[in-house]
């Protein structure tokens, strides 16, 4: 592993052109902004709309991420799929593109027993010479995975090979259970978008994988937590928490709709376009509330004149 996988690793959103192709100009603006803010790296995952992409597009995105990042930080490509064969081909594409690690959710079409999950993730670990982030995204897609399964996987492959992004509810207690079950060896990342970052940080996470929309606030919050600055931490946390609470109400499509609105509003994306079909869009009142909360976040990001 050439770079350490830690700290703030934002999950990229995929911008789309009017003819439904990846908008690489907006993608570059997004990635540049991540590194300008001090992100440790970038990654793709569920809010990248991977489940609505063709395999070619997912490989194309991985190559673009590596090219645009240009050595400025860690690049992690999500390769989870409905079969081991599909996931392995995507993982090979990520490796060949020059990614530093891969991440995978389990298949979501059917619940799998631990032995099947072990074969699925074990194949990726055995065949791909990169660290593997095992993601439980069951808060919005697929099934949850047990703490005992995570511990078994870590015992077999070790903490430099296997990392974790557990998102099954209740997230905080599950983070602690995984930490305790592995004697603190598990390297754990939280993916709540920031709404549970303070609680998760106190449970010993190695980093966070938020969306890009609130990244300035999340990085400032992470730095405040690292510095032990309680007042700054909560000042930043409250508007982030309120925005993510609005996103949660409509599941994955809620995150996508609001996050893309914010990225468009910030001038990073040329449009709010999402890939169809989707189940939910912002109404005017939600949009107005997001705007008000962004103002609160902007104020929270201002230096303390008394500090």
C-alpha positions in Angstrom: 0.0 0.0 0.0 1.7 3.2 -1.2 -0.5 5.7 0.7 -2.2 5.5 4.0 -6.0 5.1 3.9 -7.2 7.4 6.7 -8.8 10.8 7.6 -11.4 12.4 5.2 -12.0 10.5 2.0 -15.0 12.0 0.2 -17.3 9.9 -2.0 -17.6 11.5 -5.4 -20.8 12.3 -7.1 -21.1 11.6 -10.8 -22.0 14.6 -12.9 -24.0 13.9 -16.1 -24.2 15.8 -19.4 -27.5 16.5 -21.1 -27.1 13.4 -23.2 -26.5 11.2 -20.1 -22.8 10.8 -20.3 -20.2 11.4 -17.6 -19.4 15.2 -17.4 -15.7 15.0 -17.0 -15.3 18.8 -16.8 -17.6 18.9 -13.7 -15.9 15.8 -12.3 -12.5 17.6 -12.5 -13.9 20.6 -10.7 -15.2 18.4 -8.0 -12.0 16.4 -7.5 -9.8 19.6 -7.6 -12.1 21.1 -4.9 -11.7 18.0 -2.7 -7.9 18.3 -2.7 -7.9 22.1 -2.4 -9.9 21.6 0.9 -7.4 19.1 2.2 -9.1 15.8 1.6 -6.7 12.8 2.0 -8.1 11.1 -1.1 -11.3 10.4 -3.1 -13.6 7.4 -3.6 -16.6 6.2 -5.5 -19.5 4.5 -3.8 -23.3 4.4 -3.7 -23.9 8.2 -4.1 -21.7 8.0 -7.2 -24.8 6.3 -8.8 -22.7 3.2 -9.5 -25.8 1.0 -9.5 -27.1 3.0 -12.4 -23.9 2.7 -14.5 -22.8 0.2 -17.0 -19.6 -1.7 -16.2 -17.8 0.3 -18.9 -18.8 3.6 -17.2 -17.7 2.3 -13.8 -14.2 1.5 -15.2 -14.2 4.8 -17.1 -14.9 6.6 -13.8 -12.1 4.8 -12.0 -9.6 5.7 -14.7 -10.8 9.4 -14.6 -10.4 9.5 -10.8 -6.8 8.3 -11.0 -5.9 10.6 -13.8 -7.5 13.7 -12.3 -6.2 13.0 -8.8 -2.7 12.8 -10.3 -1.0 11.5 -7.2 -2.6 14.1 -4.8 -4.2 11.4 -2.6 -5.6 8.0 -2.2 -8.1 6.8 -4.9 -10.6 4.1 -3.9 -13.0 2.5 -6.5 -16.1 0.7 -5.4 -16.5 -2.6 -7.2 -19.4 -4.3 -5.5 -21.7 -6.2 -7.9 -24.4 -9.0 -8.0 -21.9 -11.7 -8.8 -18.3 -12.5 -7.8 -17.4 -12.6 -11.5 -18.7 -9.1 -12.0 -17.1 -7.7 -8.9 -13.8 -9.3 -9.8 -13.8 -7.8 -13.3 -14.6 -4.3 -11.9 -11.8 -4.8 -9.3 -9.3 -5.7 -12.0 -10.3 -2.6 -13.9 -9.7 -0.5 -10.8 -6.3 -2.1 -10.2 -5.3 -1.6 -13.8 -6.4 2.0 -13.7 -4.0 2.6 -10.8 -6.4 2.8 -7.8 -4.9 2.5 -4.4 -7.7 0.4 -2.9 -11.1 -1.1 -3.8 -14.3 -1.0 -1.8 -17.2 -3.4 -2.2 -20.8 -3.9 -0.9 -22.1 -7.5 -1.0 -24.7 -8.5 -3.7 -28.0 -6.8 -2.9 -30.5 -9.0 -4.8 -30.6 -11.8 -2.2 -29.5 -12.3 1.4 -26.3 -14.4 1.7 -25.1 -16.6 4.5 -21.6 -15.9 6.0 -20.0 -18.6 4.0 -21.1 -17.1 0.7 -20.1 -13.7 1.8 -16.7 -15.1 2.8 -16.2 -16.6 -0.7 -17.3 -13.3 -2.4 -15.0 -11.0 -0.4 -12.3 -13.6 -0.1 -12.1 -13.8 -3.9 -11.6 -10.1 -4.1 -9.0 -10.2 -1.4 -7.1 -13.1 -2.9 -7.2 -12.0 -6.5 -6.6 -8.3 -6.2 -3.4 -7.0 -4.6 -4.9 -3.9 -3.1 -6.5 -3.1 0.3 -10.2 -3.9 0.3 -12.8 -1.8 2.2 -15.8 -4.0 3.1 -18.9 -1.8 3.0 -22.2 -2.6 4.7 -24.5 -0.1 3.0 -27.7 -1.7 4.4 -29.0 1.5 5.8 -30.2 2.1 2.2 -29.3 -0.9 0.0 -28.8 -4.6 0.6 -28.5 -6.7 3.8 -26.5 -6.1 6.9 -23.5 -8.2 7.7 -22.7 -9.5 11.2 -19.9 -8.3 13.5 -18.8 -11.9 13.8 -18.4 -12.1 10.0 -16.3 -8.9 9.9 -14.1 -10.3 12.7 -13.6 -13.5 10.8 -12.6 -11.7 7.7 -10.1 -9.5 9.5 -8.6 -12.5 11.3 -8.0 -14.3 8.0 -6.5 -11.3 6.0 -5.3 -8.8 8.6 -6.0 -5.0 9.1 -3.7 -3.8 6.3 -5.7 -5.8 3.7 -9.2 -5.6 5.1 -10.8 -2.3 6.2 -14.4 -1.6 7.1 -17.2 0.9 6.3 -20.1 -0.4 8.4 -23.4 1.5 7.9 -26.0 -0.8 9.5 -28.2 0.7 12.1 -27.5 1.5 14.9 -24.2 2.8 13.5 -22.5 4.0 16.7 -23.0 0.8 18.7 -22.1 -1.3 15.7 -18.8 0.6 15.3 -18.0 0.0 19.0 -19.0 -3.7 18.7 -16.6 -4.1 15.7 -13.8 -2.3 17.5 -14.2 -4.4 20.6 -14.7 -7.7 18.8 -11.4 -7.2 17.0 -9.4 -5.8 19.9 -9.1 -2.4 18.2 -7.4 -3.9 15.2 -10.2 -3.1 12.7 -9.6 0.1 10.7 -13.1 1.5 10.5 -14.6 4.4 8.4 -18.0 6.0 9.0 -20.2 7.0 6.1 -23.2 8.9 7.7 -22.6 12.0 5.6 -21.6 13.8 8.8 -24.7 13.3 10.9 -23.0 10.7 13.2 -19.4 11.9 12.7 -19.0 13.3 16.2 -20.3 10.1 17.9 -18.3 7.9 15.5 -15.1 9.8 16.1 -15.3 9.2 19.8 -15.6 5.5 19.1 -12.2 5.4 17.4 -12.7 5.5 13.7 -9.8 5.9 11.3 -11.6 8.3 9.0 -14.9 9.4 7.4 -16.3 9.0 3.9 -18.8 11.7 3.4 -20.3 13.1 0.2 -18.6 16.1 -1.4 -21.5 18.5 -1.0 -20.6 19.5 2.6 -16.9 18.7 2.4 -15.7 22.1 3.6 -17.7 21.7 6.7 -16.8 18.0 7.3 -13.1 18.6 6.9 -13.3 21.5 9.3 -15.3 19.3 11.7 -12.7 16.5 11.4 -9.9 18.9 12.1 -11.7 20.4 15.1 -12.3 16.9 16.5 -8.6 16.0 16.0 -7.6 19.2 17.8 -10.0 18.5 20.7 -11.9 21.8 20.1 -15.3 21.0 21.4 -16.9 24.4 20.8 -15.8 24.5 17.1 -16.8 20.8 16.7 -20.4 21.4 17.7 -20.7 24.8 15.9 -19.8 23.0 12.7 -21.7 19.8 13.4 -25.2 21.3 13.9 -25.8 22.7 10.4 -24.2 19.6 8.8 -26.4 17.4 10.9 -29.5 19.4 9.9 -28.8 19.2 6.2 -28.1 15.5 6.3 -31.3 15.0 8.3 -33.2 16.4 5.3 -31.3 14.0 3.0 -32.1 10.9 5.1 -35.9 11.3 4.7 -35.9 10.0 1.2 -33.1 7.4 1.4 -30.4 7.2 -1.3 -32.5 9.4 -3.7 -32.8 12.0 -1.0 -29.0 12.1 -0.6 -28.5 12.3 -4.4 -31.1 15.0 -4.9 -29.9 17.4 -2.2 -26.2 16.7 -2.6 -26.4 17.4 -6.3 -28.4 20.6 -5.7 -25.7 21.8 -3.4 -22.9 20.9 -5.8 -24.7 22.8 -8.5 -25.3 25.7 -6.2 -21.6 25.8 -5.3 -20.7 26.0 -9.0 -19.0 22.6 -9.1 -21.5 20.9 -11.3 -23.1 22.2 -14.5 -26.5 20.8 -13.5 -28.4 18.8 -10.9 -28.9 16.0 -13.3 -29.3 12.5 -11.9 -29.6 9.3 -13.8 -33.1 8.0 -14.1 -35.2 6.5 -12.8 -35.4 8.0 -9.3 -38.2 8.2 -6.7 -37.8 11.7 -5.1 -37.0 15.2 -6.0 -36.7 18.4 -3.9 -39.8 20.6 -3.5 -39.4 24.3 -3.1 -39.7 24.3 0.7 -36.9 21.7 1.1 -34.7 23.7 -1.3 -35.3 26.8 0.7 -34.5 25.1 4.0 -31.2 23.7 2.5 -30.3 27.3 1.4 -30.9 28.6 5.0 -28.8 25.8 6.5 -26.0 26.4 4.1 -25.9 30.0 5.3 -25.6 28.6 8.9 -22.7 26.4 7.8 -21.0 29.3 6.0 -21.2 31.3 9.3 -19.8 28.3 11.3 -16.9 28.1 8.9 -15.9 31.7 9.6 -12.9 32.1 12.0 -13.8 32.8 15.6 -13.0 36.5 16.1 -12.3 35.8 19.8 -10.2 32.7 19.0 
